[in-house]
Amino acid sequence: MKSFKFLAMSIMLSSLLAFAAACGNTEEPAETNEGTEEVEEGTEGASDEEAALEGEVGIDGSSTVAPIGEAVSEEFSAEQPNVKAPIGVSGTGGGFEKFIAGETDISQASRPIKDEEKAALEEAGIEFTEFQVAFDGLSVVVNKENDFIDKLTVEDLKKLWIEDGKTKKWSDINPDWPAEEVKFFSPGTDSGTYDYFNEVILEDEQIAKAAQLSEDDNVLVTGVTGNPNGMGYFGYAYYLENKDNLKVVPIVNEAGEAVEPTNESVESGDYNPLSRPLYVYVNNASLKEKPQVAAFVQFYLENAATLAEEVGYVSLPEEEYTKQLETLEGLK
């Protein structure tokens, strides 16, 4: 009897020990799995932290290129919220001054860099790379109420815009047009748009003294829309943005055809001589030393075609962006 009781107690004790061991084994893997999950989450967090960028990208320059830069900056910040990349609009010339002073990483420009600006950068020890981002058709516009202008030649533009000591009237171009004074609105002298207009129209002659100058293209739009005899010029995107309130003037090209700026005429070159490329200039040291700058420029070139079209400019052929991305890769 005692043997039976002892045997029964032994069986019960063995069962309890086995149950305890099983419970212990169940808890131990659970703790191990939980610990593993914590390690994996920590590892994932470290990876995300490495991938995330932070800091600033200094950008200034052309008000014409600004809409592209602003679109790029907005899209980039959605992917890299810890990077600040505000777009300054000091004009192409003003932007290059800041670039030369080392105040910015990127300078947006609506004309190629000048020899004297290159020399100043060399003297400052700043190496740079030029990237082309889009095409623009410099648009000549008049007030929406203007119902007599159907086209202008380059010579007409010279006669109107170059200072000659006389009051400029529409009838100076065509006696059938009103003998009313023209009100001129032009980008400021720090603007690459002004520089380009100066190169192909003014040819370094003084602009009409009566012209109101502003680095802000929106001020020019307001001036032309607010004056029945208003006339101005600015980037194609600003015309498209305000085309319901402005009238664009077809310009007679070198083939003798009156052509207005469109995506097709700008890309084909038919809208000449007022079609031009748009640029960004990048400090090479910034590309190497600031990961956020290299990432921003890469994002710019990868998305410039789409974003330039969205804001009213004309994209480059795809292969041009590809070549420039290869150049960028070699500079990092």
C-alpha positions as CSV (number, residue, x, y, z in Angstrom):
1,M,0.0,0.0,0.0
2,K,2.8,2.3,1.0
3,S,4.6,1.3,-2.2
4,F,1.6,2.3,-4.3
5,K,1.2,5.6,-2.5
6,F,4.9,6.3,-3.0
7,L,4.7,5.4,-6.7
8,A,1.6,7.6,-7.1
9,M,3.3,10.6,-5.4
10,S,6.4,10.0,-7.6
11,I,4.3,10.1,-10.7
12,M,2.5,13.3,-9.6
13,L,5.8,15.0,-8.7
14,S,7.3,14.0,-12.1
15,S,4.3,15.4,-13.9
16,L,4.5,18.7,-11.9
17,L,8.2,19.0,-12.7
18,A,7.5,18.3,-16.4
19,F,4.7,20.9,-16.5
20,A,6.9,23.4,-14.8
21,A,9.7,22.7,-17.2
22,A,7.3,23.1,-20.2
23,C,6.0,26.4,-18.9
24,G,9.6,27.6,-18.4
25,N,10.5,26.6,-21.9
26,T,7.4,28.4,-23.3
27,E,8.3,31.6,-21.5
28,E,11.9,31.6,-22.4
29,P,11.4,31.5,-26.2
30,A,8.7,34.2,-25.8
31,E,11.3,36.4,-24.0
32,T,13.9,35.6,-26.6
33,N,11.5,36.5,-29.5
34,E,10.5,39.7,-27.8
35,G,14.1,40.6,-27.3
36,T,14.8,39.8,-30.9
37,E,12.0,42.0,-32.0
38,E,13.4,44.8,-30.0
39,V,16.8,44.4,-31.5
40,E,15.3,44.3,-35.0
41,E,13.3,47.4,-34.4
42,G,16.4,49.1,-33.0
43,T,18.3,48.1,-36.1
44,E,15.6,49.4,-38.4
45,G,15.6,52.7,-36.5
46,A,19.4,53.0,-36.9
47,S,19.0,52.4,-40.7
48,D,16.3,55.0,-41.0
49,E,18.4,57.5,-39.1
50,E,21.4,56.8,-41.4
51,A,19.1,57.3,-44.4
52,A,17.6,60.5,-43.2
53,L,19.3,63.8,-44.1
54,E,19.3,67.0,-42.2
55,G,20.7,70.5,-42.6
56,E,20.2,73.3,-45.1
57,V,20.7,73.9,-48.8
58,G,21.5,77.5,-49.7
59,I,19.8,78.5,-52.9
60,D,19.4,81.9,-54.6
61,G,19.3,83.5,-58.0
62,S,16.9,83.9,-60.9
63,S,13.2,84.7,-60.4
64,T,12.6,83.0,-63.7
65,V,14.0,79.7,-62.5
66,A,12.4,80.1,-59.1
67,P,9.2,78.3,-59.9
68,I,11.1,75.2,-60.9
69,G,13.3,75.4,-57.8
70,E,10.3,75.9,-55.5
71,A,8.5,72.9,-57.0
72,V,11.7,70.8,-56.5
73,S,12.1,72.1,-52.9
74,E,8.5,71.3,-52.0
75,E,8.7,67.7,-53.3
76,F,12.2,67.1,-51.8
77,S,11.0,68.3,-48.4
78,A,8.2,65.7,-48.5
79,E,10.9,63.0,-48.7
80,Q,13.5,64.7,-46.5
81,P,11.6,66.8,-43.9
82,N,14.7,67.6,-41.9
83,V,16.4,69.4,-44.8
84,K,15.6,73.1,-45.3
85,A,16.0,74.3,-49.0
86,P,14.3,77.7,-49.3
87,I,14.5,79.4,-52.7
88,G,15.9,83.0,-52.8
89,V,15.1,85.3,-55.7
90,S,17.8,87.9,-55.8
91,G,18.0,87.7,-59.6
92,T,20.6,85.9,-61.6
93,G,23.3,88.5,-61.0
94,G,22.4,88.9,-57.3
95,G,22.4,85.1,-56.9
96,F,25.9,84.9,-58.4
97,E,27.1,87.5,-56.0
98,K,26.0,85.3,-53.1
99,F,27.5,82.3,-54.7
100,I,30.9,84.0,-55.2
101,A,30.8,85.1,-51.5
102,G,30.3,81.5,-50.5
103,E,26.8,82.2,-49.0
104,T,25.0,79.7,-51.1
105,D,25.5,76.1,-52.4
106,I,23.4,76.5,-55.5
107,S,22.8,79.5,-57.8
108,Q,19.8,79.4,-60.2
109,A,20.3,81.4,-63.4
110,S,18.4,82.3,-66.5
111,R,21.6,83.0,-68.5
112,P,25.1,81.4,-68.6
113,I,27.6,82.6,-66.1
114,K,29.7,85.6,-67.2
115,D,33.5,85.5,-67.6
116,E,33.9,88.1,-64.8
117,E,31.8,85.9,-62.5
118,K,33.9,82.9,-63.4
119,A,37.0,84.9,-62.6
120,A,35.6,86.0,-59.2
121,L,34.8,82.4,-58.3
122,E,38.3,81.3,-59.2
123,E,39.7,84.0,-57.1
124,A,37.5,82.9,-54.2
125,G,38.7,79.3,-54.7
126,I,35.3,78.0,-55.5
127,E,34.9,75.3,-58.1
128,F,31.5,74.9,-59.6
129,T,29.5,72.8,-62.1
130,E,26.8,74.0,-64.5
131,F,23.6,72.0,-65.0
132,Q,20.9,72.9,-67.5
133,V,17.4,72.2,-66.2
134,A,14.9,73.4,-68.7
135,F,14.1,75.8,-71.6
136,D,12.3,79.1,-71.4
137,G,10.7,81.3,-74.0
138,L,11.1,84.9,-72.9
139,S,7.5,86.2,-73.4
140,V,6.7,89.7,-74.6
141,V,3.2,90.7,-73.4
142,V,0.8,93.6,-73.6
143,N,-2.5,94.4,-71.9
144,K,-5.4,92.2,-72.7
145,E,-7.3,95.2,-74.1
146,N,-4.7,95.7,-76.8
147,D,-6.4,94.7,-80.0
148,F,-4.0,96.2,-82.6
149,I,-0.7,94.4,-82.1
150,D,-0.6,91.0,-83.9
151,K,3.2,90.7,-84.1
152,L,6.5,92.5,-83.6
153,T,9.9,92.2,-85.2
154,V,13.2,92.4,-83.3
155,E,13.7,95.8,-84.9
156,D,10.3,96.9,-83.5
157,L,11.4,95.8,-80.1
158,K,14.6,97.7,-80.4
159,K,12.8,100.9,-81.5
160,L,10.4,100.6,-78.6
161,W,12.7,99.6,-75.8
162,I,16.0,101.4,-76.5
163,E,16.2,104.9,-75.0
164,D,16.4,107.6,-77.7
165,G,15.4,110.7,-75.8
166,K,11.8,110.6,-77.2
167,T,8.5,109.6,-75.7
168,K,7.7,106.1,-77.1
169,K,4.3,105.7,-78.7
170,W,2.6,102.8,-80.4
171,S,2.3,104.9,-83.6
172,D,6.2,104.9,-83.8
173,I,5.9,101.3,-84.9
174,N,2.8,101.6,-87.1
175,P,1.1,104.8,-88.0
176,D,-2.3,103.0,-87.8
177,W,-1.7,102.2,-84.2
178,P,-2.7,104.7,-81.4
179,A,-0.5,107.7,-80.7
180,E,-0.5,106.8,-77.1
181,E,2.5,106.5,-74.8
182,V,3.8,103.0,-74.1
183,K,4.2,102.0,-70.5
184,F,7.2,99.7,-70.1
185,F,7.7,97.1,-67.4
186,S,11.0,95.2,-67.3
187,P,12.9,92.9,-65.0
188,G,15.6,94.7,-63.0
189,T,19.2,94.8,-64.0
190,D,20.2,92.0,-61.6
191,S,17.9,89.7,-63.5
192,G,19.2,87.1,-66.0
193,T,16.0,87.9,-68.0
194,Y,17.1,91.5,-68.3
195,D,20.6,90.3,-69.3
196,Y,19.2,88.1,-72.0
197,F,16.9,90.8,-73.3
198,N,19.8,93.2,-73.3
199,E,21.9,90.7,-75.3
200,V,19.4,90.0,-78.0
201,I,17.3,93.2,-78.1
202,L,19.0,96.2,-76.4
203,E,22.6,95.1,-77.4
204,D,24.0,97.0,-74.4
205,E,22.1,100.2,-75.3
206,Q,20.2,101.9,-72.5
207,I,16.7,100.7,-71.8
208,A,13.9,103.2,-72.1
209,K,14.2,105.6,-69.1
210,A,10.4,105.4,-68.6
211,A,10.6,101.7,-68.0
212,Q,9.6,100.5,-64.5
213,L,12.1,97.8,-63.3
214,S,11.5,95.1,-60.7
215,E,13.2,91.9,-59.8
216,D,9.8,90.5,-59.0
217,D,8.0,89.2,-62.1
218,N,4.7,89.3,-60.4
219,V,5.1,93.1,-60.1
220,L,5.6,93.2,-63.9
221,V,2.5,91.2,-64.5
222,T,0.5,93.5,-62.3
223,G,1.9,96.6,-64.1
224,V,0.9,95.3,-67.6
225,T,-2.5,94.0,-66.5
226,G,-3.2,97.3,-64.8
227,N,-2.4,99.6,-67.7
228,P,-4.1,99.5,-71.1
229,N,-0.8,100.7,-72.8
230,G,1.3,98.4,-70.7
231,M,4.0,96.2,-72.2
232,G,6.5,93.9,-70.5
233,Y,8.6,90.8,-70.8
234,F,9.4,87.9,-68.5
235,G,9.7,84.1,-68.4
236,Y,7.2,81.9,-70.2
237,A,5.9,80.4,-66.9
238,Y,4.7,83.8,-65.7
239,Y,2.9,84.4,-68.9
240,L,1.1,81.0,-68.7
241,E,0.2,81.6,-65.1
242,N,-1.5,84.9,-66.1
243,K,-2.5,84.2,-69.7
244,D,-6.1,84.9,-69.0
245,N,-5.2,88.5,-68.2
246,L,-2.4,89.1,-70.7
247,K,-1.9,89.0,-74.4
248,V,1.3,87.5,-75.7
249,V,2.9,89.0,-78.8
250,P,4.2,86.8,-81.6
251,I,7.8,87.6,-82.5
252,V,9.0,87.4,-86.1
253,N,11.9,84.9,-86.1
254,E,14.9,84.6,-88.3
255,A,12.8,82.7,-90.9
256,G,10.4,85.6,-91.2
257,E,7.6,83.8,-89.4
258,A,5.6,85.3,-86.5
259,V,5.8,82.8,-83.7
260,E,4.4,82.9,-80.2
261,P,6.0,81.0,-77.3
262,T,4.6,77.5,-76.8
263,N,6.2,74.3,-75.5
264,E,6.7,73.2,-79.1
265,S,8.1,76.4,-80.5
266,V,10.5,76.8,-77.6
267,E,11.8,73.2,-77.7
268,S,12.1,73.3,-81.5
269,G,13.9,76.6,-81.5
270,D,11.3,78.2,-83.8
271,Y,10.6,80.8,-81.2
272,N,13.9,82.7,-81.7
273,P,15.7,84.7,-80.7
274,L,13.9,84.7,-77.4
275,S,14.2,81.0,-76.5
276,R,16.9,80.2,-73.9
277,P,18.1,77.5,-71.5
278,L,17.8,77.7,-67.7
279,Y,20.5,76.7,-65.3
280,V,21.6,75.8,-61.8
281,Y,25.2,76.2,-60.8
282,V,26.5,74.1,-57.9
283,N,29.5,74.5,-55.6
284,N,31.5,71.3,-56.0
285,A,32.8,71.4,-52.4
286,S,29.1,71.5,-51.2
287,L,28.4,68.4,-53.3
288,K,31.3,66.5,-51.6
289,E,30.9,67.8,-48.1
290,K,27.2,68.2,-47.6
291,P,25.1,65.0,-48.3
292,Q,21.9,67.0,-48.3
293,V,23.2,69.2,-51.2
294,A,24.2,66.2,-53.3
295,A,20.8,64.6,-52.6
296,F,19.0,67.8,-53.5
297,V,20.8,68.3,-56.8
298,Q,20.2,64.6,-57.7
299,F,16.5,65.0,-56.9
300,Y,16.4,68.2,-59.0
301,L,17.9,66.6,-62.1
302,E,15.7,63.4,-61.7
303,N,12.5,65.5,-61.5
304,A,13.3,68.6,-63.5
305,A,11.6,67.3,-66.6
306,T,8.3,66.8,-64.9
307,L,8.3,69.7,-62.6
308,A,9.5,72.2,-65.2
309,E,6.6,71.3,-67.4
310,E,4.2,71.5,-64.5
311,V,5.2,75.1,-63.7
312,G,5.1,76.2,-67.3
313,Y,8.6,75.6,-68.8
314,V,9.9,73.2,-71.4
315,S,11.9,70.1,-70.4
316,L,15.1,69.0,-71.9
317,P,15.4,65.7,-73.9
318,E,15.6,62.8,-71.4
319,E,19.2,61.9,-72.4
320,E,20.4,65.3,-71.3
321,Y,19.2,64.8,-67.8
322,T,20.8,61.3,-67.8
323,K,24.2,62.7,-68.9
324,Q,24.1,65.3,-66.2
325,L,23.2,62.8,-63.5
326,E,26.3,60.8,-64.6
327,T,28.3,64.0,-64.2
328,L,26.9,64.6,-60.8
329,E,27.7,61.1,-59.7
330,G,31.3,61.7,-60.6
331,L,31.4,64.8,-58.5
332,K,30.1,63.4,-55.2
